[in-house]
Amino acid sequence: MKKFILLLFSFFLLCGCHTNDSTINGVVYANVYTHYKTLQPYICLTFDDGPDQVQTPKVLDLLKKYGIKATFFVLGEEVEYQKEMLKKVVEAGHEIGNHFFKHDNIHKLTEQEIRESIVKNNELIKEAVGVTPKLVRPPYGIVTDTLKKVCKELDMDIILWNKDSKDWNKTPDSTI
């Protein structure tokens, strides 16, 4: 009887487990998140396209003022020239994510080019600050099966957003 109860308990425990991986035609794809359920109210602030000498210090000052941690999804082509700024981000306790080497439209990239962009950026980030990102945010938020396949192979989760500040559209600060 104990074995049966233990087996039943294990079955229901496993039924409650959930992964965001998807399998299509035998190919397992990476997790893609726009939100994540938590027991307590929680928000995640993320920033793309940096680091940058003008905006990043302002963002870091505001985050410090309010005791907030964030994730910065950085471009490899910026990391090459902004290593000191990236170090400041990490020293302030923020997480670094991968935003590709360049801000390319991945619909125009081959599987190999997607992989190379992510791997090259991870290597640059590791060289600059000693951490290898486990999160990737594709430029323009474009997610394809090819990207999901590559990210699964690289053991990286894809992080999108559910609220867009539209700052790329020259939205006034007061509106954001």
CNS distance restraints for C-alpha pairs under 8 A (distance, minus, plus):
assign (resid   1 and name CA) (resid   5 and name CA) 6.29 0.50 0.50
assign (resid   2 and name CA) (resid   6 and name CA) 6.05 0.50 0.50
assign (resid   3 and name CA) (resid   7 and name CA) 5.94 0.50 0.50
assign (resid   4 and name CA) (resid   8 and name CA) 6.02 0.50 0.50
assign (resid   5 and name CA) (resid   9 and name CA) 5.95 0.50 0.50
assign (resid   6 and name CA) (resid  10 and name CA) 6.06 0.50 0.50
assign (resid   7 and name CA) (resid  11 and name CA) 6.15 0.50 0.50
assign (resid   8 and name CA) (resid  12 and name CA) 6.36 0.50 0.50
assign (resid   9 and name CA) (resid  13 and name CA) 6.07 0.50 0.50
assign (resid  10 and name CA) (resid  14 and name CA) 6.10 0.50 0.50
assign (resid  11 and name CA) (resid  15 and name CA) 6.19 0.50 0.50
assign (resid  12 and name CA) (resid  16 and name CA) 6.32 0.50 0.50
assign (resid  13 and name CA) (resid  17 and name CA) 6.75 0.50 0.50
assign (resid  19 and name CA) (resid  31 and name CA) 7.68 0.50 0.50
assign (resid  20 and name CA) (resid  30 and name CA) 7.60 0.50 0.50
assign (resid  20 and name CA) (resid  31 and name CA) 4.98 0.50 0.50
assign (resid  20 and name CA) (resid  32 and name CA) 6.89 0.50 0.50
assign (resid  21 and name CA) (resid  28 and name CA) 6.60 0.50 0.50
assign (resid  21 and name CA) (resid  29 and name CA) 5.61 0.50 0.50
assign (resid  21 and name CA) (resid  30 and name CA) 5.47 0.50 0.50
assign (resid  21 and name CA) (resid  31 and name CA) 5.03 0.50 0.50
assign (resid  21 and name CA) (resid  32 and name CA) 7.96 0.50 0.50
assign (resid  22 and name CA) (resid  28 and name CA) 5.70 0.50 0.50
assign (resid  22 and name CA) (resid  29 and name CA) 5.31 0.50 0.50
assign (resid  22 and name CA) (resid  30 and name CA) 7.22 0.50 0.50
assign (resid  22 and name CA) (resid  31 and name CA) 7.67 0.50 0.50
assign (resid  23 and name CA) (resid  27 and name CA) 5.29 0.50 0.50
assign (resid  23 and name CA) (resid  28 and name CA) 4.36 0.50 0.50
assign (resid  23 and name CA) (resid  29 and name CA) 6.12 0.50 0.50
assign (resid  24 and name CA) (resid  28 and name CA) 6.71 0.50 0.50
assign (resid  24 and name CA) (resid  29 and name CA) 7.96 0.50 0.50
assign (resid  27 and name CA) (resid 149 and name CA) 7.37 0.50 0.50
assign (resid  28 and name CA) (resid 149 and name CA) 6.77 0.50 0.50
assign (resid  28 and name CA) (resid 152 and name CA) 7.18 0.50 0.50
assign (resid  29 and name CA) (resid 145 and name CA) 7.27 0.50 0.50
assign (resid  29 and name CA) (resid 148 and name CA) 4.88 0.50 0.50
assign (resid  29 and name CA) (resid 149 and name CA) 4.76 0.50 0.50
assign (resid  29 and name CA) (resid 150 and name CA) 7.97 0.50 0.50
assign (resid  29 and name CA) (resid 151 and name CA) 7.51 0.50 0.50
assign (resid  29 and name CA) (resid 152 and name CA) 5.48 0.50 0.50
assign (resid  30 and name CA) (resid 148 and name CA) 4.81 0.50 0.50
assign (resid  30 and name CA) (resid 149 and name CA) 6.26 0.50 0.50
assign (resid  30 and name CA) (resid 150 and name CA) 7.88 0.50 0.50
assign (resid  30 and name CA) (resid 151 and name CA) 5.62 0.50 0.50
assign (resid  30 and name CA) (resid 152 and name CA) 4.26 0.50 0.50
assign (resid  30 and name CA) (resid 155 and name CA) 7.57 0.50 0.50
assign (resid  30 and name CA) (resid 156 and name CA) 6.95 0.50 0.50
assign (resid  30 and name CA) (resid 157 and name CA) 5.95 0.50 0.50
assign (resid  30 and name CA) (resid 158 and name CA) 7.02 0.50 0.50
assign (resid  31 and name CA) (resid 148 and name CA) 7.49 0.50 0.50
assign (resid  31 and name CA) (resid 152 and name CA) 7.66 0.50 0.50
assign (resid  31 and name CA) (resid 156 and name CA) 7.89 0.50 0.50
assign (resid  31 and name CA) (resid 157 and name CA) 5.11 0.50 0.50
assign (resid  31 and name CA) (resid 158 and name CA) 6.01 0.50 0.50
assign (resid  32 and name CA) (resid 148 and name CA) 7.88 0.50 0.50
assign (resid  32 and name CA) (resid 157 and name CA) 6.20 0.50 0.50
assign (resid  32 and name CA) (resid 158 and name CA) 4.62 0.50 0.50
assign (resid  32 and name CA) (resid 159 and name CA) 5.94 0.50 0.50
assign (resid  32 and name CA) (resid 160 and name CA) 7.37 0.50 0.50
assign (resid  33 and name CA) (resid 157 and name CA) 7.67 0.50 0.50
assign (resid  33 and name CA) (resid 158 and name CA) 6.20 0.50 0.50
assign (resid  33 and name CA) (resid 159 and name CA) 4.98 0.50 0.50
assign (resid  33 and name CA) (resid 160 and name CA) 5.98 0.50 0.50
assign (resid  33 and name CA) (resid 161 and name CA) 7.79 0.50 0.50
assign (resid  34 and name CA) (resid 159 and name CA) 6.25 0.50 0.50
assign (resid  34 and name CA) (resid 160 and name CA) 4.93 0.50 0.50
assign (resid  34 and name CA) (resid 161 and name CA) 4.87 0.50 0.50
assign (resid  34 and name CA) (resid 162 and name CA) 5.61 0.50 0.50
assign (resid  35 and name CA) (resid 161 and name CA) 7.30 0.50 0.50
assign (resid  35 and name CA) (resid 162 and name CA) 6.93 0.50 0.50
assign (resid  38 and name CA) (resid  42 and name CA) 7.07 0.50 0.50
assign (resid  44 and name CA) (resid  70 and name CA) 6.56 0.50 0.50
assign (resid  44 and name CA) (resid  71 and name CA) 7.76 0.50 0.50
assign (resid  45 and name CA) (resid  69 and name CA) 7.57 0.50 0.50
assign (resid  45 and name CA) (resid  70 and name CA) 4.96 0.50 0.50
assign (resid  45 and name CA) (resid  71 and name CA) 6.43 0.50 0.50
assign (resid  46 and name CA) (resid  70 and name CA) 5.60 0.50 0.50
assign (resid  46 and name CA) (resid  71 and name CA) 4.72 0.50 0.50
assign (resid  46 and name CA) (resid  72 and name CA) 5.70 0.50 0.50
assign (resid  46 and name CA) (resid  73 and name CA) 7.15 0.50 0.50
assign (resid  47 and name CA) (resid  70 and name CA) 7.67 0.50 0.50
assign (resid  47 and name CA) (resid  71 and name CA) 6.40 0.50 0.50
assign (resid  47 and name CA) (resid  72 and name CA) 4.80 0.50 0.50
assign (resid  47 and name CA) (resid  73 and name CA) 5.92 0.50 0.50
assign (resid  48 and name CA) (resid  72 and name CA) 6.05 0.50 0.50
assign (resid  48 and name CA) (resid  73 and name CA) 4.76 0.50 0.50
assign (resid  48 and name CA) (resid  74 and name CA) 6.02 0.50 0.50
assign (resid  48 and name CA) (resid  75 and name CA) 7.94 0.50 0.50
assign (resid  48 and name CA) (resid  99 and name CA) 7.07 0.50 0.50
assign (resid  49 and name CA) (resid  73 and name CA) 6.53 0.50 0.50
assign (resid  49 and name CA) (resid  74 and name CA) 5.34 0.50 0.50
assign (resid  49 and name CA) (resid  75 and name CA) 5.60 0.50 0.50
assign (resid  49 and name CA) (resid  78 and name CA) 7.91 0.50 0.50
assign (resid  49 and name CA) (resid  99 and name CA) 7.04 0.50 0.50
assign (resid  49 and name CA) (resid 103 and name CA) 7.83 0.50 0.50
assign (resid  50 and name CA) (resid  56 and name CA) 7.14 0.50 0.50
assign (resid  50 and name CA) (resid  72 and name CA) 7.46 0.50 0.50
assign (resid  50 and name CA) (resid  73 and name CA) 7.17 0.50 0.50
assign (resid  50 and name CA) (resid  74 and name CA) 5.03 0.50 0.50
assign (resid  50 and name CA) (resid  75 and name CA) 6.18 0.50 0.50
assign (resid  50 and name CA) (resid  78 and name CA) 6.27 0.50 0.50
assign (resid  50 and name CA) (resid  79 and name CA) 7.81 0.50 0.50
assign (resid  51 and name CA) (resid  56 and name CA) 5.97 0.50 0.50
assign (resid  51 and name CA) (resid  72 and name CA) 7.96 0.50 0.50
assign (resid  51 and name CA) (resid  74 and name CA) 6.16 0.50 0.50
assign (resid  51 and name CA) (resid  75 and name CA) 7.61 0.50 0.50
assign (resid  51 and name CA) (resid  78 and name CA) 6.18 0.50 0.50
assign (resid  51 and name CA) (resid  79 and name CA) 6.81 0.50 0.50
assign (resid  51 and name CA) (resid  82 and name CA) 6.32 0.50 0.50
assign (resid  51 and name CA) (resid  85 and name CA) 6.42 0.50 0.50
assign (resid  51 and name CA) (resid  86 and name CA) 6.16 0.50 0.50
assign (resid  52 and name CA) (resid  56 and name CA) 5.39 0.50 0.50
assign (resid  52 and name CA) (resid  78 and name CA) 7.33 0.50 0.50
assign (resid  52 and name CA) (resid  82 and name CA) 6.81 0.50 0.50
assign (resid  52 and name CA) (resid  85 and name CA) 7.25 0.50 0.50
assign (resid  53 and name CA) (resid  57 and name CA) 6.77 0.50 0.50
assign (resid  53 and name CA) (resid  82 and name CA) 7.51 0.50 0.50
assign (resid  53 and name CA) (resid  85 and name CA) 6.99 0.50 0.50
assign (resid  54 and name CA) (resid  58 and name CA) 7.14 0.50 0.50
assign (resid  55 and name CA) (resid  59 and name CA) 6.24 0.50 0.50
assign (resid  56 and name CA) (resid  60 and name CA) 6.06 0.50 0.50
assign (resid  56 and name CA) (resid  85 and name CA) 7.67 0.50 0.50
assign (resid  57 and name CA) (resid  61 and name CA) 6.14 0.50 0.50
assign (resid  57 and name CA) (resid  85 and name CA) 7.98 0.50 0.50
assign (resid  58 and name CA) (resid  62 and name CA) 6.39 0.50 0.50
assign (resid  59 and name CA) (resid  63 and name CA) 6.15 0.50 0.50
assign (resid  60 and name CA) (resid  64 and name CA) 6.06 0.50 0.50
assign (resid  60 and name CA) (resid  89 and name CA) 7.17 0.50 0.50
assign (resid  60 and name CA) (resid  92 and name CA) 7.81 0.50 0.50
assign (resid  61 and name CA) (resid  65 and name CA) 6.08 0.50 0.50
assign (resid  62 and name CA) (resid  66 and name CA) 6.42 0.50 0.50
assign (resid  63 and name CA) (resid  67 and name CA) 5.87 0.50 0.50
assign (resid  63 and name CA) (resid  68 and name CA) 4.87 0.50 0.50
assign (resid  63 and name CA) (resid  69 and name CA) 6.57 0.50 0.50
assign (resid  63 and name CA) (resid  70 and name CA) 7.88 0.50 0.50
assign (resid  64 and name CA) (resid  68 and name CA) 6.29 0.50 0.50
assign (resid  64 and name CA) (resid  92 and name CA) 7.90 0.50 0.50
assign (resid  69 and name CA) (resid  93 and name CA) 6.80 0.50 0.50
assign (resid  69 and name CA) (resid  94 and name CA) 5.45 0.50 0.50
assign (resid  69 and name CA) (resid  95 and name CA) 7.86 0.50 0.50
assign (resid  70 and name CA) (resid  94 and name CA) 5.38 0.50 0.50
assign (resid  70 and name CA) (resid  95 and name CA) 6.36 0.50 0.50
assign (resid  71 and name CA) (resid  94 and name CA) 5.84 0.50 0.50
assign (resid  71 and name CA) (resid  95 and name CA) 4.55 0.50 0.50
assign (resid  71 and name CA) (resid  96 and name CA) 5.61 0.50 0.50
assign (resid  71 and name CA) (resid  97 and name CA) 6.54 0.50 0.50
assign (resid  72 and name CA) (resid  94 and name CA) 7.30 0.50 0.50
assign (resid  72 and name CA) (resid  95 and name CA) 6.24 0.50 0.50
assign (resid  72 and name CA) (resid  96 and name CA) 4.99 0.50 0.50
assign (resid  72 and name CA) (resid  97 and name CA) 5.78 0.50 0.50
assign (resid  73 and name CA) (resid  96 and name CA) 5.89 0.50 0.50
assign (resid  73 and name CA) (resid  97 and name CA) 4.22 0.50 0.50
assign (resid  73 and name CA) (resid  98 and name CA) 5.14 0.50 0.50
assign (resid  73 and name CA) (resid  99 and name CA) 5.09 0.50 0.50
assign (resid  73 and name CA) (resid 136 and name CA) 7.28 0.50 0.50
assign (resid  73 and name CA) (resid 137 and name CA) 6.66 0.50 0.50
assign (resid  74 and name CA) (resid  78 and name CA) 7.22 0.50 0.50
assign (resid  74 and name CA) (resid  79 and name CA) 7.06 0.50 0.50
assign (resid  74 and name CA) (resid  96 and name CA) 7.07 0.50 0.50
assign (resid  74 and name CA) (resid  97 and name CA) 6.25 0.50 0.50
assign (resid  74 and name CA) (resid  98 and name CA) 5.54 0.50 0.50
assign (resid  74 and name CA) (resid  99 and name CA) 5.08 0.50 0.50
assign (resid  74 and name CA) (resid 100 and name CA) 7.49 0.50 0.50
assign (resid  75 and name CA) (resid  79 and name CA) 6.30 0.50 0.50
assign (resid  75 and name CA) (resid  98 and name CA) 6.81 0.50 0.50
assign (resid  75 and name CA) (resid  99 and name CA) 5.09 0.50 0.50
assign (resid  75 and name CA) (resid 100 and name CA) 5.53 0.50 0.50
assign (resid  75 and name CA) (resid 101 and name CA) 5.11 0.50 0.50
assign (resid  75 and name CA) (resid 102 and name CA) 5.98 0.50 0.50
assign (resid  75 and name CA) (resid 103 and name CA) 7.15 0.50 0.50
assign (resid  75 and name CA) (resid 121 and name CA) 7.04 0.50 0.50
assign (resid  76 and name CA) (resid  80 and name CA) 6.31 0.50 0.50
assign (resid  76 and name CA) (resid  99 and name CA) 7.58 0.50 0.50
assign (resid  76 and name CA) (resid 100 and name CA) 6.31 0.50 0.50
assign (resid  76 and name CA) (resid 101 and name CA) 3.96 0.50 0.50
assign (resid  76 and name CA) (resid 102 and name CA) 6.47 0.50 0.50
assign (resid  76 and name CA) (resid 120 and name CA) 7.38 0.50 0.50
assign (resid  76 and name CA) (resid 121 and name CA) 4.64 0.50 0.50
assign (resid  76 and name CA) (resid 122 and name CA) 7.97 0.50 0.50
assign (resid  76 and name CA) (resid 124 and name CA) 6.55 0.50 0.50
assign (resid  76 and name CA) (resid 125 and name CA) 7.45 0.50 0.50
assign (resid  77 and name CA) (resid  81 and name CA) 7.23 0.50 0.50
assign (resid  77 and name CA) (resid 101 and name CA) 5.59 0.50 0.50
assign (resid  77 and name CA) (resid 102 and name CA) 6.07 0.50 0.50
assign (resid  78 and name CA) (resid  82 and name CA) 5.81 0.50 0.50
assign (resid  79 and name CA) (resid  83 and name CA) 5.48 0.50 0.50
assign (resid  79 and name CA) (resid  86 and name CA) 7.04 0.50 0.50
assign (resid  79 and name CA) (resid 124 and name CA) 6.83 0.50 0.50
assign (resid  79 and name CA) (resid 125 and name CA) 6.81 0.50 0.50
assign (resid  79 and name CA) (resid 128 and name CA) 7.63 0.50 0.50
assign (resid  80 and name CA) (resid 124 and name CA) 7.08 0.50 0.50
assign (resid  82 and name CA) (resid  86 and name CA) 6.25 0.50 0.50
assign (resid  83 and name CA) (resid  87 and name CA) 6.18 0.50 0.50
assign (resid  83 and name CA) (resid 128 and name CA) 5.68 0.50 0.50
assign (resid  83 and name CA) (resid 129 and name CA) 7.72 0.50 0.50
assign (resid  84 and name CA) (resid  88 and name CA) 6.43 0.50 0.50
assign (resid  85 and name CA) (resid  89 and name CA) 6.47 0.50 0.50
assign (resid  86 and name CA) (resid  90 and name CA) 6.41 0.50 0.50
assign (resid  86 and name CA) (resid 128 and name CA) 7.57 0.50 0.50
assign (resid  86 and name CA) (resid 129 and name CA) 7.20 0.50 0.50
assign (resid  87 and name CA) (resid  91 and name CA) 5.97 0.50 0.50
assign (resid  87 and name CA) (resid 128 and name CA) 7.25 0.50 0.50
assign (resid  87 and name CA) (resid 129 and name CA) 5.78 0.50 0.50
assign (resid  88 and name CA) (resid  92 and name CA) 6.10 0.50 0.50
assign (resid  89 and name CA) (resid  93 and name CA) 6.84 0.50 0.50
assign (resid  89 and name CA) (resid  94 and name CA) 5.86 0.50 0.50
assign (resid  89 and name CA) (resid  95 and name CA) 7.95 0.50 0.50
assign (resid  90 and name CA) (resid  94 and name CA) 5.27 0.50 0.50
assign (resid  90 and name CA) (resid  95 and name CA) 6.64 0.50 0.50
assign (resid  90 and name CA) (resid  96 and name CA) 7.31 0.50 0.50
assign (resid  90 and name CA) (resid 129 and name CA) 7.27 0.50 0.50
assign (resid  96 and name CA) (resid 131 and name CA) 7.97 0.50 0.50
assign (resid  96 and name CA) (resid 133 and name CA) 6.03 0.50 0.50
assign (resid  96 and name CA) (resid 135 and name CA) 7.96 0.50 0.50
assign (resid  97 and name CA) (resid 133 and name CA) 5.11 0.50 0.50
assign (resid  97 and name CA) (resid 134 and name CA) 6.84 0.50 0.50
assign (resid  97 and name CA) (resid 135 and name CA) 5.02 0.50 0.50
assign (resid  97 and name CA) (resid 136 and name CA) 5.60 0.50 0.50
assign (resid  97 and name CA) (resid 137 and name CA) 7.26 0.50 0.50
assign (resid  98 and name CA) (resid 118 and name CA) 6.87 0.50 0.50
assign (resid  98 and name CA) (resid 121 and name CA) 6.68 0.50 0.50
assign (resid  98 and name CA) (resid 122 and name CA) 6.71 0.50 0.50
assign (resid  98 and name CA) (resid 133 and name CA) 6.12 0.50 0.50
assign (resid  98 and name CA) (resid 134 and name CA) 7.88 0.50 0.50
assign (resid  98 and name CA) (resid 135 and name CA) 6.15 0.50 0.50
assign (resid  98 and name CA) (resid 136 and name CA) 4.52 0.50 0.50
assign (resid  98 and name CA) (resid 137 and name CA) 6.22 0.50 0.50
assign (resid  99 and name CA) (resid 103 and name CA) 7.47 0.50 0.50
assign (resid  99 and name CA) (resid 118 and name CA) 7.66 0.50 0.50
assign (resid  99 and name CA) (resid 121 and name CA) 7.94 0.50 0.50
assign (resid  99 and name CA) (resid 136 and name CA) 5.83 0.50 0.50
assign (resid  99 and name CA) (resid 137 and name CA) 5.06 0.50 0.50
assign (resid  99 and name CA) (resid 138 and name CA) 5.73 0.50 0.50
assign (resid  99 and name CA) (resid 139 and name CA) 6.43 0.50 0.50
assign (resid 100 and name CA) (resid 104 and name CA) 7.97 0.50 0.50
assign (resid 100 and name CA) (resid 117 and name CA) 5.31 0.50 0.50
assign (resid 100 and name CA) (resid 118 and name CA) 5.02 0.50 0.50
assign (resid 100 and name CA) (resid 121 and name CA) 6.01 0.50 0.50
assign (resid 100 and name CA) (resid 136 and name CA) 7.67 0.50 0.50
assign (resid 100 and name CA) (resid 137 and name CA) 7.71 0.50 0.50
assign (resid 100 and name CA) (resid 138 and name CA) 6.73 0.50 0.50
assign (resid 100 and name CA) (resid 139 and name CA) 7.24 0.50 0.50
assign (resid 101 and name CA) (resid 117 and name CA) 4.97 0.50 0.50
assign (resid 101 and name CA) (resid 118 and name CA) 6.49 0.50 0.50
assign (resid 101 and name CA) (resid 120 and name CA) 6.66 0.50 0.50
assign (resid 101 and name CA) (resid 121 and name CA) 5.09 0.50 0.50
assign (resid 102 and name CA) (resid 117 and name CA) 7.33 0.50 0.50
assign (resid 103 and name CA) (resid 139 and name CA) 5.37 0.50 0.50
assign (resid 104 and name CA) (resid 108 and name CA) 7.83 0.50 0.50
assign (resid 104 and name CA) (resid 109 and name CA) 7.97 0.50 0.50
assign (resid 104 and name CA) (resid 139 and name CA) 6.33 0.50 0.50
assign (resid 105 and name CA) (resid 109 and name CA) 7.23 0.50 0.50
assign (resid 105 and name CA) (resid 139 and name CA) 6.48 0.50 0.50
assign (resid 105 and name CA) (resid 140 and name CA) 7.17 0.50 0.50
assign (resid 105 and name CA) (resid 142 and name CA) 7.56 0.50 0.50
assign (resid 106 and name CA) (resid 110 and name CA) 7.87 0.50 0.50
assign (resid 106 and name CA) (resid 114 and name CA) 7.00 0.50 0.50
assign (resid 106 and name CA) (resid 138 and name CA) 7.76 0.50 0.50
assign (resid 106 and name CA) (resid 139 and name CA) 7.45 0.50 0.50
assign (resid 106 and name CA) (resid 142 and name CA) 6.92 0.50 0.50
assign (resid 107 and name CA) (resid 142 and name CA) 7.87 0.50 0.50
assign (resid 107 and name CA) (resid 144 and name CA) 7.82 0.50 0.50
assign (resid 109 and name CA) (resid 113 and name CA) 5.63 0.50 0.50
assign (resid 109 and name CA) (resid 114 and name CA) 6.14 0.50 0.50
assign (resid 110 and name CA) (resid 114 and name CA) 6.25 0.50 0.50
assign (resid 111 and name CA) (resid 115 and name CA) 6.25 0.50 0.50
assign (resid 111 and name CA) (resid 146 and name CA) 6.10 0.50 0.50
assign (resid 111 and name CA) (resid 147 and name CA) 7.42 0.50 0.50
assign (resid 111 and name CA) (resid 150 and name CA) 7.35 0.50 0.50
assign (resid 112 and name CA) (resid 116 and name CA) 6.05 0.50 0.50
assign (resid 113 and name CA) (resid 117 and name CA) 6.06 0.50 0.50
assign (resid 114 and name CA) (resid 118 and name CA) 6.35 0.50 0.50
assign (resid 114 and name CA) (resid 147 and name CA) 7.00 0.50 0.50
assign (resid 114 and name CA) (resid 150 and name CA) 7.59 0.50 0.50
assign (resid 115 and name CA) (resid 119 and name CA) 6.00 0.50 0.50
assign (resid 115 and name CA) (resid 150 and name CA) 6.19 0.50 0.50
assign (resid 116 and name CA) (resid 120 and name CA) 5.74 0.50 0.50
assign (resid 117 and name CA) (resid 121 and name CA) 6.16 0.50 0.50
assign (resid 118 and name CA) (resid 122 and name CA) 6.15 0.50 0.50
assign (resid 119 and name CA) (resid 123 and name CA) 6.16 0.50 0.50
assign (resid 120 and name CA) (resid 124 and name CA) 6.27 0.50 0.50
assign (resid 121 and name CA) (resid 125 and name CA) 6.12 0.50 0.50
assign (resid 122 and name CA) (resid 126 and name CA) 6.05 0.50 0.50
assign (resid 122 and name CA) (resid 132 and name CA) 5.72 0.50 0.50
assign (resid 122 and name CA) (resid 133 and name CA) 6.33 0.50 0.50
assign (resid 123 and name CA) (resid 127 and name CA) 6.07 0.50 0.50
assign (resid 123 and name CA) (resid 132 and name CA) 7.35 0.50 0.50
assign (resid 124 and name CA) (resid 128 and name CA) 6.07 0.50 0.50
assign (resid 125 and name CA) (resid 129 and name CA) 5.98 0.50 0.50
assign (resid 125 and name CA) (resid 130 and name CA) 7.05 0.50 0.50
assign (resid 125 and name CA) (resid 131 and name CA) 6.62 0.50 0.50
assign (resid 125 and name CA) (resid 132 and name CA) 6.54 0.50 0.50
assign (resid 125 and name CA) (resid 133 and name CA) 7.78 0.50 0.50
assign (resid 126 and name CA) (resid 130 and name CA) 4.38 0.50 0.50
assign (resid 126 and name CA) (resid 131 and name CA) 4.71 0.50 0.50
assign (resid 126 and name CA) (resid 132 and name CA) 5.13 0.50 0.50
assign (resid 127 and name CA) (resid 131 and name CA) 7.96 0.50 0.50
assign (resid 133 and name CA) (resid 156 and name CA) 7.88 0.50 0.50
assign (resid 134 and name CA) (resid 155 and name CA) 7.06 0.50 0.50
assign (resid 134 and name CA) (resid 156 and name CA) 4.78 0.50 0.50
assign (resid 134 and name CA) (resid 157 and name CA) 6.44 0.50 0.50
assign (resid 135 and name CA) (resid 156 and name CA) 5.37 0.50 0.50
assign (resid 135 and name CA) (resid 157 and name CA) 4.98 0.50 0.50
assign (resid 135 and name CA) (resid 158 and name CA) 5.90 0.50 0.50
assign (resid 135 and name CA) (resid 159 and name CA) 6.50 0.50 0.50
assign (resid 136 and name CA) (resid 151 and name CA) 7.97 0.50 0.50
assign (resid 136 and name CA) (resid 156 and name CA) 6.60 0.50 0.50
assign (resid 136 and name CA) (resid 157 and name CA) 6.20 0.50 0.50
assign (resid 136 and name CA) (resid 158 and name CA) 4.95 0.50 0.50
assign (resid 136 and name CA) (resid 159 and name CA) 6.03 0.50 0.50
assign (resid 137 and name CA) (resid 141 and name CA) 6.74 0.50 0.50
assign (resid 137 and name CA) (resid 158 and name CA) 5.69 0.50 0.50
assign (resid 137 and name CA) (resid 159 and name CA) 5.23 0.50 0.50
assign (resid 137 and name CA) (resid 160 and name CA) 6.06 0.50 0.50
assign (resid 138 and name CA) (resid 142 and name CA) 5.90 0.50 0.50
assign (resid 138 and name CA) (resid 143 and name CA) 6.87 0.50 0.50
assign (resid 138 and name CA) (resid 158 and name CA) 7.60 0.50 0.50
assign (resid 138 and name CA) (resid 160 and name CA) 7.92 0.50 0.50
assign (resid 141 and name CA) (resid 160 and name CA) 6.23 0.50 0.50
assign (resid 143 and name CA) (resid 147 and name CA) 6.24 0.50 0.50
assign (resid 143 and name CA) (resid 148 and name CA) 7.13 0.50 0.50
assign (resid 144 and name CA) (resid 148 and name CA) 6.32 0.50 0.50
assign (resid 145 and name CA) (resid 149 and name CA) 6.07 0.50 0.50
assign (resid 146 and name CA) (resid 150 and name CA) 6.19 0.50 0.50
assign (resid 147 and name CA) (resid 151 and name CA) 6.03 0.50 0.50
assign (resid 148 and name CA) (resid 152 and name CA) 6.10 0.50 0.50
assign (resid 148 and name CA) (resid 158 and name CA) 7.66 0.50 0.50
assign (resid 149 and name CA) (resid 153 and name CA) 6.34 0.50 0.50
assign (resid 150 and name CA) (resid 154 and name CA) 6.26 0.50 0.50
assign (resid 151 and name CA) (resid 155 and name CA) 5.91 0.50 0.50
assign (resid 151 and name CA) (resid 156 and name CA) 4.99 0.50 0.50
assign (resid 151 and name CA) (resid 157 and name CA) 6.62 0.50 0.50
assign (resid 151 and name CA) (resid 158 and name CA) 7.35 0.50 0.50
assign (resid 152 and name CA) (resid 156 and name CA) 6.00 0.50 0.50
assign (resid 152 and name CA) (resid 157 and name CA) 7.45 0.50 0.50
assign (resid 165 and name CA) (resid 171 and name CA) 7.78 0.50 0.50
assign (resid 165 and name CA) (resid 176 and name CA) 5.51 0.50 0.50
assign (resid 166 and name CA) (resid 170 and name CA) 7.43 0.50 0.50
assign (resid 166 and name CA) (resid 171 and name CA) 6.16 0.50 0.50
assign (resid 166 and name CA) (resid 176 and name CA) 7.66 0.50 0.50
assign (resid 167 and name CA) (resid 171 and name CA) 5.06 0.50 0.50
assign (resid 167 and name CA) (resid 172 and name CA) 7.65 0.50 0.50
assign (resid 167 and name CA) (resid 176 and name CA) 7.30 0.50 0.50
assign (resid 171 and name CA) (resid 175 and name CA) 6.64 0.50 0.50
assign (resid 171 and name CA) (resid 176 and name CA) 6.80 0.50 0.50
assign (resid 172 and name CA) (resid 176 and name CA) 6.54 0.50 0.50
